Amino acid sequence: MTIKRITLHGIRLPLKRPFKIAYDTYEDIESLVIGIESTSGHTGWGEAVVDQHVSGETWQSARRIIADELAPLLIGKPAEDIGAFHRAAEARVRHNPSAKAALDIALHDLLARQCRRPLHALLGGRCHERLELPCVISMLSPEEMARQADDACRQGYRSIKIKLGDTPEADIERIARVREALAPGVALRVDANQGWSAKQALQVIRHAEPYGVEWFEQPVFIESLESLARVSHATEAVIMADEPIHGLRDMLRVIRLEAADMVNIKLMKSAGLHEARTMAELGMAADIPCQVGSMVESSIATLAGAHLAIAHPNIVANDLVGPAMLASDVAEMPGDDTHIALDESAGLGIDIDRDRVRELSAFEDDID
Ligand SMILES: [Mg+2]
């Protein structure tokens, strides 16, 4: 059973409402959906959603890297050679983690479908029953964010993550207003998406103390792990690293510098599941609990993250909220907007709606 054909669809996923964070606003989501067909008749599905502010990749650059450089490495190879694929891919082209992730996810899905096992069985086996999802709220006015937080509590969410990274004064106001709107016992998490300096971060954290923020995600600029370490060392608040931590080497730097208490692993930064799982293992050895985060992804990449999250004891939270934000998806998500429940279906556990993929497509490439 070897790989005979790979298709790539560039699709635009419509959002229910625009998504605004510190460094960008998104009206819709540009995604690359990959299908890897093997001679066994199975198709494995993968996806890349790039963030040019994080990995430097764009929709079109990832398309070209996949179609011209990486996908041809797989033709004629068996699906289980995932380690060999990563070594060949790294030798062929450095970086480009989201392009590599798309193929890594499709290979894992293909292998699990061929074995007729759910993907989590190949990633260590189930260790969590189900995944509770947070509600992620865009950076808007304090009043609007509080209104959305109140709505989310009524819908049954048990954790709220708010996007900040504006001026410290405005952000302190947002934290206070959102906390007032939350039902008792609902967790409040903050993600500044690099929007503060180290001193601003410490100012916000100090003023936010009465509001019980569970953790503060990536308060400072991506390029300065030292600055993140400075914040971490100066406060008792829990600090989570996100944008600077792509793969294992970054994880080692966090550990050496004691730069953060938690790490947000994303498949689009780690080049897929292969390295992400090792990052979670390394985190466990260093007493750094991890979250599995996501870009705003369709059910394909979201579920790849979910299978990893449900299979690893050191993954204590997730941010797999892409499908809940989409007005149209390429498959039916198992669960609802507030949780993901994975059953024993093979692979990612979804049937891809190929007509929907074609409807949303802006371009298509075939590699064989
Ligand atoms: Mg983040």
Boltz pocket constraint, residues with backbone or C-beta under 6 A from the ligand:
constraints:
  - pocket:
      binder: B
      contacts: [[A, 191], [A, 193], [A, 217], [A, 218], [A, 242], [A, 243], [A, 264], [A, 293]]
      max_distance: 6.0
